[in-house]
Amino acid sequence: MDRDAVLLHQVHPLKLSADISASLISNALLWRHRLGAGLAVRLLVPMAGSGAVLTMCDVESLRETEAGRYVLEHMPSEAMAVRLAGDAVMALGAWRRSPDMMIAGLLIVAVGWSHGAWASEPRRSAGASSRSRRSGSESSSAPADTETAPSGCPTPSGVSRNEARRSGDQVRWPRARECAGSACRRAS
């Protein structure tokens, strides 16, 4: 199982449903000071959801969705740690019967999910970074007459930007204004 599959499964509807349901049920149990049951639900239901999605679902189909592209580019381990910390604050807020603390935890989780809005650089795929370390200075930036194409814009060779990024290939992209596809039009 590769890192991309682990990232992609986080946005599968079944996994999201398991996580959200577990949080709601666990918060209700913790509010009533049923610690064992609350922690069991909070930990076991998401683990079961992850196991089910990773073994029985096609997570590769999520790669080309907007949510899939987002987690592949903007969900490093730091952002996942922020989400986990927010979940812990939310659980503690339920235990202490503090709606304010629960809301604070929910906001921390939202900050973890919004990594793309506040991060300085998107996460690079593990395959591309290991290739660039091996090739040294060969993987310099793209030539000045090219620019990064928006998602969905095909390259001259027909490889999408995401496929090229996953493979680590240096691809010459046409300028976005030269691409006829509606996904490639630049907002000006």
Secondary structure in CASP SS format (residue, H / E / C, confidence):
PFRMAT SS
TARGET T0000
AUTHOR 0000-0000-0000
METHOD secondary structure of the structure
MODEL  1
M C 1.00
D C 1.00
R H 1.00
D H 1.00
A H 1.00
V H 1.00
L H 1.00
L H 1.00
H H 1.00
Q C 1.00
V C 1.00
H C 1.00
P H 1.00
L H 1.00
K H 1.00
L H 1.00
S H 1.00
A H 1.00
D H 1.00
I H 1.00
S H 1.00
A H 1.00
S H 1.00
L H 1.00
I H 1.00
S H 1.00
N H 1.00
A H 1.00
L H 1.00
L H 1.00
W H 1.00
R C 1.00
H C 1.00
R C 1.00
L H 1.00
G H 1.00
A H 1.00
G H 1.00
L H 1.00
A H 1.00
V H 1.00
R H 1.00
L H 1.00
L H 1.00
V H 1.00
P H 1.00
M H 1.00
A H 1.00
G H 1.00
S H 1.00
G H 1.00
A H 1.00
V H 1.00
L H 1.00
T H 1.00
M H 1.00
C C 1.00
D C 1.00
V H 1.00
E H 1.00
S H 1.00
L H 1.00
R H 1.00
E H 1.00
T C 1.00
E H 1.00
A H 1.00
G H 1.00
R H 1.00
Y H 1.00
V H 1.00
L H 1.00
E H 1.00
H H 1.00
M C 1.00
P C 1.00
S H 1.00
E H 1.00
A H 1.00
M H 1.00
A H 1.00
V H 1.00
R H 1.00
L H 1.00
A H 1.00
G H 1.00
D H 1.00
A H 1.00
V H 1.00
M H 1.00
A H 1.00
L H 1.00
G H 1.00
A H 1.00
W H 1.00
R C 1.00
R C 1.00
S C 1.00
P H 1.00
D H 1.00
M H 1.00
M H 1.00
I H 1.00
A H 1.00
G H 1.00
L H 1.00
L H 1.00
I H 1.00
V H 1.00
A H 1.00
V H 1.00
G H 1.00
W H 1.00
S C 1.00
H H 1.00
G H 1.00
A H 1.00
W H 1.00
A C 1.00
S C 1.00
E C 1.00
P C 1.00
R C 1.00
R C 1.00
S C 1.00
A H 1.00
G H 1.00
A H 1.00
S H 1.00
S H 1.00
R H 1.00
S H 1.00
R H 1.00
R H 1.00
S H 1.00
G H 1.00
S H 1.00
E H 1.00
S C 1.00
S C 1.00
S C 1.00
A C 1.00
P C 1.00
A C 1.00
D C 1.00
T C 1.00
E C 1.00
T C 1.00
A C 1.00
P C 1.00
S C 1.00
G C 1.00
C C 1.00
P C 1.00
T C 1.00
P C 1.00
S C 1.00
G C 1.00
V C 1.00
S C 1.00
R H 1.00
N H 1.00
E H 1.00
A H 1.00
R H 1.00
R H 1.00
S H 1.00
G C 1.00
D C 1.00
Q C 1.00
V C 1.00
R C 1.00
W C 1.00
P C 1.00
R C 1.00
A H 1.00
R H 1.00
E H 1.00
C C 1.00
A C 1.00
G C 1.00
S H 1.00
A H 1.00
C H 1.00
R C 1.00
R C 1.00
A C 1.00
S C 1.00
END
